[in-house]
């Protein structure tokens, strides 16, 4: 999340809107400036070139720097029904990580924002480490005051992660099934879903 998206998110907007609204704003402002300059230039060829450069280029550059991913368009989760899983009385999120996985470290600021806006949501990071070495993940979790524990690579963890880290498991209140996302499928749609449930 860049600072422009975060500014929109801080107003209480959804995660998905925080991703899309900067594009709309950039496009509107760029087209407004292009239209204003379009009226000042008399030659036809420079007018159309101006619309292309001033109207589309800023949005294209923004998109190149901060693209919209599939996870911002579609909530692409897997549903698991694990045996010996009791129905939860409160929704919770578990994040399975490796101690020094760079993608796991990158997930922490977004989860910290989620926790900030939803303080009653139970969030637990599970670091797969038999030697209880938390690496970079543990030090950043301490900084953001997010709970974590060390776990072994059990059959249940293997089913949830599918060998992909970080993996996110959402236990929805009143339901036995678990919704899981891997690093590539966890985005603004997943965050909106978790926040609304």
C-alpha positions in Angstrom: 0.0 0.0 0.0 1.5 3.3 -1.1 0.9 6.6 0.8 -1.9 7.7 -1.6 -3.8 4.4 -1.1 -3.2 4.6 2.7 -4.5 8.2 2.8 -7.8 6.9 1.2 -7.8 3.9 3.5 -7.5 6.1 6.5 -10.8 7.8 5.6 -12.5 4.5 6.3 -12.7 3.4 2.7 -12.6 -0.3 1.8 -9.3 -2.0 0.9 -10.5 -2.4 -2.7 -11.6 1.2 -3.1 -8.2 2.3 -1.7 -6.6 0.5 -4.6 -8.9 1.7 -7.4 -9.7 5.3 -6.3 -6.1 6.7 -7.0 -6.5 5.5 -10.7 -9.8 7.3 -11.0 -8.5 10.5 -9.4 -5.3 10.5 -11.6 -7.4 9.8 -14.7 -9.9 12.6 -13.9 -7.3 15.2 -13.1 -5.2 14.2 -16.1 -8.1 14.4 -18.5 -9.2 17.7 -17.0 -5.7 19.2 -17.5 -5.6 17.8 -21.0 -9.0 19.2 -21.9 -7.9 22.7 -20.5 -4.7 22.6 -22.6 -6.7 21.2 -25.6 -8.7 24.4 -25.8 -5.6 26.5 -25.7 -3.8 24.8 -28.7 -5.2 25.4 -32.2 -3.4 22.8 -34.3 -5.3 19.4 -34.5 -2.2 17.1 -34.4 -0.7 18.6 -31.2 -4.2 18.4 -29.6 -4.5 14.7 -29.9 -0.8 14.1 -28.9 -1.5 16.3 -25.9 -4.5 14.2 -24.9 -2.4 11.1 -25.2 0.5 12.4 -23.2 -1.2 14.5 -20.5 -4.4 12.5 -20.3 -3.1 8.9 -20.3 0.6 9.0 -19.4 0.3 9.9 -15.7 -2.2 7.0 -15.1 0.1 4.6 -17.1 3.1 5.6 -15.0 1.1 5.2 -11.7 -0.1 1.8 -12.9 3.4 0.7 -13.8 4.6 1.6 -10.3 1.5 0.4 -8.4 -0.3 -2.2 -10.5 -3.6 -3.8 -9.8 -3.2 -7.5 -9.3 -5.7 -10.3 -9.8 -6.2 -10.5 -6.0 -7.5 -6.9 -6.1 -10.2 -7.9 -8.6 -11.2 -11.4 -7.4 -11.4 -13.0 -4.0 -9.7 -16.3 -5.0 -9.7 -18.4 -1.9 -9.6 -22.1 -1.2 -12.2 -23.6 1.2 -10.9 -26.4 3.4 -12.9 -28.7 5.7 -10.5 -30.2 8.2 -11.4 -33.0 10.5 -11.3 -32.4 14.2 -12.0 -28.7 13.6 -14.5 -27.1 16.0 -16.7 -24.2 15.1 -15.2 -20.9 16.2 -17.1 -18.5 18.4 -15.1 -15.6 17.1 -13.5 -14.9 13.7 -9.7 -15.2 13.5 -6.9 -15.0 11.0 -3.7 -17.1 11.1 -0.7 -16.4 8.9 1.7 -19.3 8.3 5.3 -18.0 7.6 8.9 -19.0 7.4 11.4 -17.2 9.7 13.3 -15.2 7.0 10.9 -15.4 4.0 10.9 -11.9 2.3 7.3 -12.3 1.2 6.3 -13.1 4.7 8.0 -10.0 6.0 6.2 -7.9 3.3 2.8 -9.2 4.5 3.2 -7.8 8.1 2.5 -4.1 7.4 -0.8 -4.9 5.7 -1.8 -7.2 8.6 -0.8 -4.5 11.1 -3.2 -2.1 9.3 -5.9 -4.7 9.4 -5.4 -5.1 13.1 -5.3 -1.4 13.7 -8.8 -1.0 12.1 -10.2 -4.2 13.6 -8.7 -4.5 17.1 -11.1 -7.2 18.1 -10.0 -9.5 15.3 -7.8 -12.3 16.6 -4.6 -12.5 14.5 -1.9 -15.0 15.0 1.3 -15.6 13.0 2.6 -19.1 13.0 6.3 -19.3 12.2 7.4 -22.7 11.0 10.6 -23.3 12.9 11.6 -26.4 14.8 14.4 -24.4 16.5 12.1 -21.5 17.5 14.1 -19.1 15.4 11.8 -16.3 14.3 14.3 -14.5 12.1 13.2 -11.2 10.5 9.5 -12.1 10.7 9.5 -12.3 14.5 11.4 -9.1 15.0 8.9 -7.2 12.8 6.0 -8.8 14.5 7.3 -7.6 17.8 7.6 -4.1 16.4 3.9 -4.1 15.3 2.8 -6.0 18.5 1.2 -8.9 16.6 1.0 -12.3 18.3 3.1 -15.1 17.0 4.0 -18.7 17.9 6.3 -21.4 16.6 4.9 -24.5 15.0 6.0 -27.6 13.3 5.1 -28.5 9.7 2.1 -30.7 10.6 -0.2 -32.3 8.2 -2.8 -29.6 8.9 -0.3 -26.8 8.2 0.7 -28.6 4.9 -2.9 -28.7 3.8 -3.4 -25.0 4.6 -0.2 -23.8 3.0 0.2 -26.2 0.1 3.9 -25.4 0.4 3.3 -21.6 -0.3 4.4 -18.9 2.2 3.0 -16.8 3.6 -0.4 -18.5 3.6 -3.4 -17.0 5.2 -6.2 -19.0 7.0 -9.4 -17.3 8.0 -11.7 -19.0 10.6 -15.1 -17.4 10.2 -17.3 -17.2 13.2 -19.9 -20.0 13.3 -18.4 -21.9 10.4 -16.4 -25.1 10.4 -14.7 -24.6 7.0 -11.5 -22.6 6.7 -10.8 -20.1 3.9 -7.2 -20.0 2.8 -5.2 -17.8 0.5 -1.6 -18.0 -0.6 0.7 -15.0 -1.1 -0.4 -14.4 -4.7 -4.2 -14.6 -4.0 -4.2 -12.5 -0.8 -5.0 -8.9 -1.7 -7.6 -6.2 -1.2 -10.6 -8.5 -1.9 -9.4 -11.0 0.8 -8.9 -8.1 3.3 -12.3 -6.7 2.6 -13.9 -10.2 3.1 -12.1 -10.7 6.4 -13.0 -7.2 7.6 -16.7 -7.7 6.8 -16.9 -11.1 8.5 
